């Protein structure tokens, strides 16, 4: 997804696109590593507004990913819904020095500015980054998920397991003999 900034009207531009996750290498890598499976395209809405030599971008990402519950390991379809705001510029605002490109990128990142060259802004990397950030670190099939039994691995959402609840770790058994004075 690209826009040509020289064609951008003063009132800005709204762009809606449906992106196939297989078109973005980072999202392909997530799927190949079985970290997630995207259920259809990711819908991206961008509002691009030229302001003071920069371009303000307000974005919204929507989609669905099939992930693995972090407690019980069951597959769960998780909605991805994220908004973001970024500023794009050809140069760092107020920068008159001839710094290296690496230094300029670090300075831009500190200011929250994404640098671009030429007359086109390519949003692929930004969209990919925003989709990855929208994926929860520990997805849950439901908030009250009970997870797996630490001993036998049974899914506790299906009911209690057959493990004895009174079993004590033999390393801690000596603590049962302690007596406290009241």
Z-matrix of the N, CA and C atoms (Angstrom, degrees):
N
C 1 1.442
C 2 1.522 1 107.66
N 3 1.304 2 116.55 1 120.95
C 4 1.457 3 123.46 2 -179.37
C 5 1.518 4 109.54 3 -134.41
N 6 1.334 5 114.29 4 152.22
C 7 1.465 6 119.04 5 169.74
C 8 1.527 7 108.22 6 -131.38
N 9 1.303 8 115.54 7 149.03
C 10 1.462 9 121.50 8 176.58
C 11 1.520 10 106.39 9 -95.09
N 12 1.333 11 116.86 10 115.96
C 13 1.463 12 121.00 11 -174.85
C 14 1.523 13 112.36 12 -71.04
N 15 1.330 14 117.86 13 -23.48
C 16 1.465 15 119.38 14 178.69
C 17 1.530 16 111.03 15 -70.86
N 18 1.330 17 117.79 16 -20.84
C 19 1.467 18 121.76 17 178.29
C 20 1.526 19 112.84 18 -94.90
N 21 1.315 20 116.38 19 3.58
C 22 1.464 21 121.51 20 -174.45
C 23 1.531 22 110.75 21 -76.68
N 24 1.343 23 118.10 22 122.71
C 25 1.468 24 119.32 23 178.66
C 26 1.537 25 110.72 24 -70.08
N 27 1.326 26 116.68 25 158.20
C 28 1.469 27 122.10 26 -177.58
C 29 1.529 28 112.06 27 -60.00
N 30 1.333 29 116.81 28 -32.14
C 31 1.471 30 119.72 29 179.77
C 32 1.521 31 112.45 30 -80.76
N 33 1.304 32 117.59 31 -2.16
C 34 1.461 33 121.63 32 177.13
C 35 1.511 34 112.41 33 93.96
N 36 1.319 35 114.04 34 -173.54
C 37 1.451 36 120.67 35 -174.80
C 38 1.527 37 109.19 36 -146.08
N 39 1.319 38 116.41 37 139.51
C 40 1.455 39 121.35 38 174.56
C 41 1.525 40 107.58 39 -112.30
N 42 1.331 41 115.32 40 129.80
C 43 1.457 42 121.43 41 -177.94
C 44 1.520 43 108.42 42 -126.77
N 45 1.322 44 116.73 43 131.97
C 46 1.464 45 122.24 44 174.34
C 47 1.516 46 107.20 45 -121.80
N 48 1.347 47 115.59 46 131.18
C 49 1.455 48 119.62 47 -179.12
C 50 1.520 49 109.26 48 -142.56
N 51 1.311 50 115.82 49 149.85
C 52 1.458 51 122.84 50 175.11
C 53 1.524 52 106.57 51 -110.04
N 54 1.330 53 115.60 52 113.17
C 55 1.457 54 120.71 53 -173.15
C 56 1.520 55 110.58 54 -106.68
N 57 1.305 56 115.11 55 129.38
C 58 1.461 57 121.50 56 175.58
C 59 1.530 58 107.77 57 -75.29
N 60 1.348 59 118.96 58 121.12
C 61 1.464 60 121.09 59 -179.37
C 62 1.520 61 113.75 60 -57.29
N 63 1.333 62 117.34 61 -20.50
C 64 1.469 63 120.22 62 178.33
C 65 1.528 64 112.19 63 -72.27
N 66 1.333 65 117.19 64 -7.21
C 67 1.464 66 120.97 65 178.47
C 68 1.526 67 112.36 66 -89.15
N 69 1.335 68 117.45 67 -8.79
C 70 1.460 69 121.55 68 -177.35
C 71 1.528 70 109.24 69 -115.93
N 72 1.321 71 116.33 70 119.57
C 73 1.470 72 121.52 71 -171.42
C 74 1.531 73 113.93 72 -58.39
N 75 1.312 74 118.10 73 -38.65
C 76 1.463 75 120.36 74 179.50
C 77 1.515 76 112.55 75 -65.81
N 78 1.319 77 117.16 76 -35.92
C 79 1.461 78 120.93 77 178.78
C 80 1.522 79 110.50 78 -75.57
N 81 1.323 80 116.89 79 -32.12
C 82 1.459 81 120.99 80 174.76
C 83 1.523 82 109.12 81 -63.27
N 84 1.337 83 116.37 82 -43.13
C 85 1.471 84 120.80 83 179.75
C 86 1.527 85 111.21 84 -62.12
N 87 1.317 86 118.33 85 -39.13
C 88 1.471 87 121.22 86 176.92
C 89 1.523 88 111.18 87 -60.71
N 90 1.315 89 115.88 88 -42.30
C 91 1.461 90 119.86 89 -179.24
C 92 1.524 91 111.27 90 -71.05
N 93 1.332 92 117.41 91 -37.94
C 94 1.462 93 120.14 92 178.86
C 95 1.526 94 112.09 93 -67.35
N 96 1.342 95 117.09 94 -29.36
C 97 1.466 96 121.90 95 178.52
C 98 1.523 97 111.70 96 -87.51
N 99 1.327 98 117.11 97 8.08
C 100 1.463 99 123.04 98 -179.61
C 101 1.524 100 113.03 99 59.25
N 102 1.329 101 117.31 100 24.25
C 103 1.460 102 120.58 101 176.95
C 104 1.525 103 110.34 102 -74.81
N 105 1.324 104 116.48 103 -32.64
C 106 1.460 105 120.85 104 177.41
C 107 1.519 106 109.20 105 -165.98
N 108 1.323 107 114.60 106 163.14
C 109 1.460 108 121.72 107 174.10
C 110 1.524 109 106.17 108 -129.23
N 111 1.312 110 116.39 109 123.46
C 112 1.456 111 120.02 110 179.71
C 113 1.516 112 109.63 111 -79.80
N 114 1.319 113 115.25 112 133.13
C 115 1.455 114 123.03 113 -179.98
C 116 1.525 115 108.63 114 -95.99
N 117 1.294 116 116.40 115 85.10
C 118 1.456 117 120.36 116 179.38
C 119 1.516 118 111.97 117 88.55
N 120 1.326 119 116.00 118 -172.88
C 121 1.463 120 120.67 119 -177.26
C 122 1.530 121 112.00 120 -74.26
N 123 1.319 122 114.75 121 162.06
C 124 1.461 123 122.48 122 174.17
C 125 1.527 124 106.48 123 -99.33
N 126 1.319 125 116.54 124 127.24
C 127 1.463 126 121.01 125 179.56
C 128 1.529 127 108.92 126 -90.45
N 129 1.319 128 115.45 127 125.04
C 130 1.458 129 121.77 128 -178.48
C 131 1.524 130 108.36 129 -119.23
N 132 1.325 131 115.74 130 127.72
C 133 1.456 132 122.15 131 175.43
C 134 1.520 133 107.37 132 -118.56
N 135 1.324 134 116.52 133 123.96
C 136 1.461 135 121.49 134 179.67
C 137 1.519 136 109.77 135 -123.13
N 138 1.299 137 115.41 136 137.50
C 139 1.468 138 122.03 137 171.98
C 140 1.523 139 105.50 138 -117.46
N 141 1.330 140 117.11 139 113.31
C 142 1.464 141 122.83 140 -176.23
C 143 1.522 142 108.24 141 -108.61
N 144 1.329 143 116.13 142 125.26
C 145 1.456 144 121.90 143 -176.90
C 146 1.525 145 109.58 144 -129.48
N 147 1.341 146 118.29 145 122.53
C 148 1.466 147 119.66 146 176.70
C 149 1.528 148 110.16 147 -73.98
N 150 1.346 149 115.99 148 130.34
C 151 1.462 150 120.62 149 179.03
C 152 1.519 151 109.64 150 -144.83
N 153 1.299 152 117.71 151 119.43
C 154 1.469 153 125.02 152 172.35
C 155 1.528 154 112.92 153 47.46
N 156 1.310 155 117.83 154 52.59
C 157 1.462 156 121.25 155 177.54
C 158 1.519 157 114.17 156 77.24
N 159 1.317 158 116.58 157 2.54
C 160 1.467 159 121.68 158 178.48
C 161 1.520 160 108.20 159 -123.63
N 162 1.311 161 115.19 160 177.23
C 163 1.457 162 120.41 161 179.10
C 164 1.525 163 107.95 162 -131.93
N 165 1.335 164 115.32 163 114.95
C 166 1.462 165 121.73 164 179.34
C 167 1.525 166 108.01 165 -85.57
N 168 1.336 167 116.55 166 127.69
C 169 1.458 168 121.07 167 -178.64
C 170 1.527 169 108.85 168 -121.53
N 171 1.326 170 115.07 169 118.85
C 172 1.465 171 121.63 170 172.20
C 173 1.510 172 106.41 171 -104.79
N 174 1.317 173 116.54 172 125.58
C 175 1.454 174 120.10 173 -175.64
C 176 1.509 175 113.40 174 -127.58
N 177 1.314 176 114.78 175 157.53
C 178 1.461 177 122.56 176 176.81
C 179 1.524 178 107.59 177 -140.19
N 180 1.321 179 115.35 178 131.32
C 181 1.463 180 121.19 179 -179.61
C 182 1.524 181 108.61 180 -120.27
N 183 1.333 182 116.00 181 133.07
C 184 1.461 183 122.11 182 176.67
C 185 1.516 184 109.33 183 -134.47
N 186 1.312 185 115.42 184 143.10
C 187 1.454 186 120.98 185 177.75
C 188 1.518 187 109.55 186 179.82
N 189 1.311 188 116.24 187 -174.08
C 190 1.459 189 122.13 188 178.32
C 191 1.514 190 108.55 189 -137.74
N 192 1.335 191 114.76 190 136.79
C 193 1.463 192 120.26 191 177.51
C 194 1.509 193 108.91 192 -128.45
N 195 1.311 194 116.75 193 140.10
C 196 1.455 195 121.89 194 174.13
C 197 1.527 196 106.77 195 -90.73
N 198 1.329 197 115.13 196 118.38
C 199 1.459 198 122.43 197 -177.69
C 200 1.521 199 109.37 198 -121.56
N 201 1.312 200 116.40 199 178.30
C 202 1.458 201 122.17 200 178.15
C 203 1.526 202 107.93 201 -108.62
N 204 1.337 203 116.66 202 129.26
C 205 1.463 204 121.73 203 179.38
C 206 1.530 205 108.93 204 -57.13
N 207 1.309 206 116.37 205 133.20
C 208 1.454 207 121.84 206 -178.40
C 209 1.515 208 114.08 207 -72.38
N 210 1.336 209 118.65 208 -9.98
C 211 1.465 210 121.26 209 179.83
C 212 1.518 211 113.09 210 -108.72
N 213 1.340 212 117.10 211 -46.23
C 214 1.474 213 118.93 212 -173.25
C 215 1.534 214 113.14 213 -112.12
N 216 1.323 215 117.30 214 -2.46
C 217 1.468 216 124.03 215 177.73
C 218 1.530 217 114.29 216 66.75
N 219 1.318 218 117.15 217 17.99
C 220 1.467 219 120.90 218 176.28
C 221 1.533 220 108.94 219 -82.10
N 222 1.324 221 117.28 220 146.70
C 223 1.471 222 118.66 221 175.94
C 224 1.531 223 110.34 222 -67.89
N 225 1.307 224 115.82 223 142.90
C 226 1.462 225 120.38 224 -179.23
C 227 1.524 226 108.94 225 -143.90
N 228 1.333 227 116.12 226 130.31
C 229 1.462 228 120.67 227 175.09
C 230 1.520 229 107.83 228 -81.59
N 231 1.316 230 115.87 229 122.34
C 232 1.456 231 122.29 230 -174.89
C 233 1.521 232 109.80 231 -116.11
N 234 1.339 233 116.82 232 125.63
C 235 1.463 234 118.25 233 176.33
C 236 1.526 235 109.97 234 -72.44
N 237 1.316 236 115.85 235 137.57
C 238 1.460 237 121.99 236 174.91
C 239 1.517 238 106.40 237 -105.18
N 240 1.310 239 116.49 238 122.69
C 241 1.454 240 121.03 239 -176.52
C 242 1.524 241 107.01 240 -146.78
N 243 1.315 242 117.13 241 110.09
C 244 1.455 243 120.61 242 -173.89
C 245 1.512 244 110.69 243 -143.19
N 246 1.321 245 116.22 244 141.00
C 247 1.459 246 121.56 245 172.63
C 248 1.525 247 108.10 246 -116.23
N 249 1.312 248 115.84 247 152.55
C 250 1.457 249 120.03 248 179.11
C 251 1.513 250 109.97 249 -152.13
N 252 1.327 251 115.50 250 160.88
C 253 1.463 252 122.36 251 176.84
C 254 1.522 253 107.24 252 -137.09
N 255 1.325 254 115.85 253 125.99
C 256 1.464 255 122.02 254 179.94
C 257 1.511 256 109.81 255 -134.24
N 258 1.318 257 115.45 256 153.73
C 259 1.456 258 121.52 257 174.17
C 260 1.518 259 108.24 258 -114.57
N 261 1.315 260 116.42 259 132.00
C 262 1.457 261 122.95 260 178.51
C 263 1.529 262 108.55 261 -111.41
N 264 1.332 263 115.66 262 140.67
C 265 1.463 264 120.39 263 178.82
C 266 1.518 265 109.35 264 -151.27
N 267 1.323 266 115.39 265 154.46
C 268 1.466 267 120.09 266 176.26
C 269 1.528 268 110.80 267 -78.15
N 270 1.340 269 116.14 268 -32.11
C 271 1.466 270 121.78 269 178.43
C 272 1.516 271 108.82 270 -133.93
N 273 1.316 272 115.14 271 162.65
C 274 1.460 273 120.21 272 177.70
C 275 1.525 274 107.81 273 -73.94
N 276 1.330 275 118.27 274 129.81
C 277 1.471 276 120.47 275 -179.35
C 278 1.527 277 111.10 276 -57.75
N 279 1.336 278 116.24 277 128.62
C 280 1.459 279 121.93 278 178.15
C 281 1.515 280 114.48 279 78.75
N 282 1.328 281 118.86 280 8.95
C 283 1.463 282 122.23 281 -177.39
C 284 1.519 283 109.82 282 -94.85
N 285 1.342 284 115.33 283 116.52
C 286 1.460 285 120.23 284 177.61
C 287 1.522 286 111.95 285 -111.88
N 288 1.324 287 117.78 286 -0.26
C 289 1.460 288 120.90 287 -175.44
C 290 1.523 289 110.82 288 -88.35
N 291 1.297 290 115.05 289 160.30
C 292 1.463 291 122.12 290 176.99
C 293 1.524 292 108.08 291 -99.92
N 294 1.307 293 118.53 292 73.91
C 295 1.462 294 123.16 293 -179.69
C 296 1.524 295 109.43 294 -86.54
N 297 1.332 296 114.99 295 162.54
C 298 1.466 297 119.16 296 177.33
C 299 1.525 298 109.03 297 -66.36
N 300 1.324 299 116.05 298 160.10
C 301 1.472 300 119.88 299 -178.17
C 302 1.523 301 110.75 300 -63.17
N 303 1.335 302 117.35 301 -35.02
C 304 1.462 303 120.20 302 178.97
C 305 1.531 304 110.59 303 -66.38
N 306 1.325 305 117.11 304 -42.72
C 307 1.463 306 121.66 305 178.33
C 308 1.515 307 110.10 306 -64.44
N 309 1.333 308 117.14 307 -41.39
C 310 1.461 309 120.95 308 179.25
C 311 1.527 310 111.02 309 -62.74
N 312 1.338 311 117.31 310 -41.05
C 313 1.461 312 120.70 311 179.13
C 314 1.521 313 111.41 312 -64.42
N 315 1.339 314 116.90 313 -40.47
C 316 1.462 315 120.24 314 177.76
C 317 1.520 316 111.12 315 -64.99
N 318 1.337 317 117.19 316 -42.50
C 319 1.461 318 120.84 317 177.58
C 320 1.527 319 110.51 318 -62.97
N 321 1.311 320 117.01 319 -42.56
C 322 1.466 321 121.25 320 179.48
C 323 1.524 322 110.42 321 -63.04
N 324 1.327 323 116.31 322 -42.07
C 325 1.464 324 120.33 323 -179.69
C 326 1.527 325 110.74 324 -63.35
N 327 1.336 326 116.60 325 -40.05
C 328 1.463 327 120.52 326 177.79
C 329 1.520 328 111.61 327 -62.44
N 330 1.321 329 117.16 328 -34.18
C 331 1.461 330 122.06 329 179.40
C 332 1.526 331 112.74 330 -84.97
N 333 1.316 332 117.26 331 -7.23
C 334 1.454 333 120.83 332 -178.10
C 335 1.510 334 112.97 333 77.12
N 336 1.335 335 116.54 334 30.12
C 337 1.463 336 121.93 335 -178.90
C 338 1.524 337 108.51 336 -114.47
N 339 1.327 338 115.97 337 136.41
C 340 1.459 339 121.58 338 175.20
C 341 1.523 340 106.86 339 -100.31
N 342 1.340 341 116.06 340 121.45
C 343 1.464 342 120.21 341 -179.67
C 344 1.521 343 110.80 342 -83.33
N 345 1.339 344 115.31 343 145.09
C 346 1.460 345 120.67 344 174.18
C 347 1.515 346 108.22 345 -142.19
N 348 1.313 347 115.83 346 160.87
C 349 1.458 348 121.26 347 179.29
C 350 1.521 349 109.22 348 -120.69
N 351 1.311 350 115.68 349 152.87
C 352 1.457 351 120.26 350 176.22
C 353 1.517 352 112.40 351 82.24
N 354 1.317 353 115.05 352 -156.79
C 355 1.464 354 121.48 353 -176.88
C 356 1.515 355 113.33 354 -105.03
N 357 1.338 356 117.68 355 0.95
C 358 1.459 357 121.18 356 -178.33
C 359 1.524 358 110.90 357 -118.77
N 360 1.322 359 115.92 358 140.24
C 361 1.467 360 121.46 359 171.45
C 362 1.525 361 106.24 360 -106.73
N 363 1.308 362 115.45 361 122.90
C 364 1.460 363 121.89 362 177.98
C 365 1.532 364 107.43 363 -98.48
N 366 1.307 365 116.84 364 118.56
C 367 1.461 366 121.90 365 -174.99
C 368 1.524 367 114.13 366 -93.77
N 369 1.320 368 118.99 367 0.48
C 370 1.465 369 120.91 368 -175.06
C 371 1.521 370 113.21 369 -56.20
N 372 1.336 371 117.66 370 -48.83
C 373 1.469 372 120.07 371 -178.86
C 374 1.521 373 111.70 372 -64.90
N 375 1.330 374 116.16 373 -40.07
C 376 1.465 375 120.67 374 179.72
C 377 1.523 376 110.20 375 -64.58
N 378 1.322 377 116.94 376 -44.64
C 379 1.468 378 120.81 377 -180.00
C 380 1.517 379 110.33 378 -63.51
N 381 1.315 380 116.72 379 -45.09
C 382 1.463 381 120.96 380 178.58
C 383 1.527 382 110.60 381 -58.75
N 384 1.320 383 117.31 382 -45.52
C 385 1.462 384 122.14 383 179.32
C 386 1.524 385 111.28 384 -61.76
N 387 1.317 386 116.86 385 -42.98
C 388 1.467 387 120.98 386 -178.55
C 389 1.530 388 111.50 387 -68.26
N 390 1.323 389 117.63 388 -36.96
C 391 1.468 390 120.61 389 176.80
C 392 1.526 391 109.86 390 -64.74
N 393 1.327 392 116.98 391 -44.55
C 394 1.469 393 120.42 392 179.49
C 395 1.524 394 110.41 393 -62.36
N 396 1.330 395 117.52 394 -40.57
C 397 1.469 396 120.15 395 179.16
C 398 1.525 397 111.89 396 -69.55
N 399 1.327 398 118.56 397 -22.68
C 400 1.465 399 121.62 398 179.23
C 401 1.525 400 112.34 399 -78.93
N 402 1.330 401 117.52 400 -15.82
C 403 1.467 402 120.99 401 179.65
C 404 1.523 403 108.35 402 -76.28
N 405 1.341 404 118.24 403 124.17
C 406 1.470 405 119.19 404 -179.00
C 407 1.526 406 111.66 405 -64.85
N 408 1.331 407 115.66 406 145.37
C 409 1.463 408 120.56 407 -179.31
C 410 1.524 409 111.22 408 -68.80
N 411 1.334 410 116.68 409 -38.04
C 412 1.458 411 120.24 410 178.15
C 413 1.529 412 108.18 411 -132.52
N 414 1.320 413 116.28 412 86.20
C 415 1.466 414 118.94 413 -179.85
C 416 1.526 415 110.33 414 -67.86
N 417 1.325 416 115.53 415 147.79
C 418 1.462 417 120.93 416 178.01
C 419 1.516 418 109.54 417 -123.77
N 420 1.340 419 115.63 418 142.76
C 421 1.465 420 119.53 419 177.18
C 422 1.528 421 109.67 420 -68.81
N 423 1.320 422 115.93 421 -31.16
C 424 1.471 423 123.20 422 173.07
C 425 1.527 424 107.19 423 -162.57
N 426 1.309 425 116.88 424 157.92
C 427 1.470 426 119.82 425 -173.97
C 428 1.521 427 112.36 426 -64.90
N 429 1.326 428 118.24 427 -29.51
C 430 1.472 429 120.93 428 -179.07
C 431 1.526 430 112.20 429 -94.93
N 432 1.301 431 118.14 430 21.57
C 433 1.470 432 121.76 431 179.29
C 434 1.525 433 109.18 432 -57.27
N 435 1.326 434 116.75 433 130.37
C 436 1.468 435 122.31 434 -177.07
C 437 1.523 436 112.21 435 -91.85
N 438 1.317 437 117.96 436 -11.17
C 439 1.456 438 121.28 437 175.74
C 440 1.514 439 113.76 438 78.64
N 441 1.328 440 115.03 439 -156.42
C 442 1.462 441 122.68 440 -177.86
C 443 1.523 442 109.79 441 -109.51
N 444 1.321 443 115.96 442 149.79
C 445 1.464 444 121.18 443 174.80
C 446 1.534 445 107.72 444 -66.11
N 447 1.315 446 116.03 445 132.92
C 448 1.467 447 120.50 446 -178.89
C 449 1.525 448 112.28 447 -69.40
N 450 1.321 449 117.07 448 -19.34
C 451 1.465 450 119.91 449 -178.25
C 452 1.521 451 112.53 450 -94.19
N 453 1.331 452 117.01 451 -53.62
C 454 1.465 453 119.52 452 -172.77
C 455 1.526 454 112.96 453 -104.76
N 456 1.336 455 118.25 454 -13.96
C 457 1.453 456 121.18 455 178.42
C 458 1.520 457 114.34 456 83.25
N 459 1.318 458 117.85 457 7.83
C 460 1.467 459 120.96 458 179.30
C 461 1.529 460 110.09 459 -67.92
N 462 1.326 461 115.31 460 145.07
C 463 1.457 462 120.49 461 177.00
C 464 1.520 463 107.95 462 -75.10
N 465 1.335 464 117.41 463 113.02
C 466 1.468 465 122.01 464 -176.71
C 467 1.522 466 112.57 465 -73.86
N 468 1.326 467 118.08 466 -9.72
C 469 1.463 468 120.98 467 174.00
C 470 1.529 469 111.00 468 -71.61
N 471 1.346 470 116.76 469 -22.58
C 472 1.466 471 121.68 470 179.95
C 473 1.521 472 111.57 471 -86.34
N 474 1.306 473 118.24 472 -4.19
C 475 1.459 474 123.11 473 -179.07
C 476 1.517 475 109.79 474 128.78
N 477 1.342 476 115.69 475 174.16
C 478 1.471 477 118.54 476 -179.40
C 479 1.525 478 111.00 477 -67.81
N 480 1.324 479 114.83 478 152.21
C 481 1.462 480 119.84 479 179.44
C 482 1.520 481 109.16 480 -90.79
N 483 1.322 482 117.31 481 179.61
C 484 1.459 483 122.34 482 -177.69
C 485 1.527 484 113.06 483 -89.97
N 486 1.318 485 117.43 484 3.76
C 487 1.465 486 119.87 485 179.85
C 488 1.528 487 109.89 486 -70.08
N 489 1.282 488 116.56 487 144.46
C 490 1.460 489 121.36 488 177.37
C 491 1.526 490 108.23 489 -73.65
N 492 1.300 491 115.96 490 129.77
C 493 1.459 492 120.65 491 -179.84
C 494 1.520 493 112.31 492 -77.73
N 495 1.319 494 116.75 493 -14.22
C 496 1.462 495 120.75 494 -176.63
C 497 1.519 496 112.82 495 -93.91
N 498 1.304 497 117.82 496 -3.22
C 499 1.458 498 119.07 497 179.31
C 500 1.529 499 109.14 498 -62.60
N 501 1.303 500 114.90 499 135.67
C 502 1.454 501 120.84 500 -179.72
C 503 1.522 502 107.72 501 -114.81
N 504 1.306 503 114.98 502 139.18
C 505 1.456 504 120.49 503 175.88
C 506 1.529 505 107.58 504 -57.71
N 507 1.324 506 119.23 505 125.23
C 508 1.473 507 121.04 506 -176.68
C 509 1.532 508 112.80 507 -58.12
N 510 1.278 509 117.39 508 -26.07
C 511 1.470 510 119.58 509 178.56
C 512 1.519 511 111.76 510 -69.68
N 513 1.340 512 116.40 511 -23.04
C 514 1.463 513 120.65 512 -178.64
C 515 1.529 514 112.45 513 -105.26
N 516 1.323 515 118.37 514 0.60
C 517 1.472 516 122.26 515 -176.38
C 518 1.517 517 112.16 516 -58.84
N 519 1.299 518 119.08 517 -32.55
C 520 1.461 519 122.37 518 -179.81
C 521 1.517 520 112.17 519 -61.22
N 522 1.319 521 116.95 520 -25.46
C 523 1.462 522 120.20 521 -179.12
C 524 1.529 523 111.92 522 -67.76
N 525 1.329 524 118.16 523 -22.82
C 526 1.473 525 121.74 524 178.11
C 527 1.528 526 111.72 525 -65.63
N 528 1.329 527 116.36 526 -23.68
C 529 1.476 528 119.76 527 -177.64
C 530 1.515 529 113.00 528 -86.22
N 531 1.317 530 118.03 529 -6.86
C 532 1.466 531 120.20 530 -179.62
C 533 1.522 532 109.84 531 -69.56
N 534 1.333 533 114.88 532 140.01
C 535 1.466 534 120.92 533 177.21
C 536 1.513 535 107.88 534 -121.73
N 537 1.290 536 114.81 535 136.23
C 538 1.448 537 120.23 536 -179.33
C 539 1.520 538 108.88 537 -111.08
N 540 1.332 539 116.53 538 137.92
C 541 1.468 540 121.03 539 176.17
C 542 1.502 541 108.81 540 -85.48
N 543 1.337 542 115.10 541 136.47
C 544 1.465 543 119.00 542 -179.47
C 545 1.488 544 111.11 543 -99.47
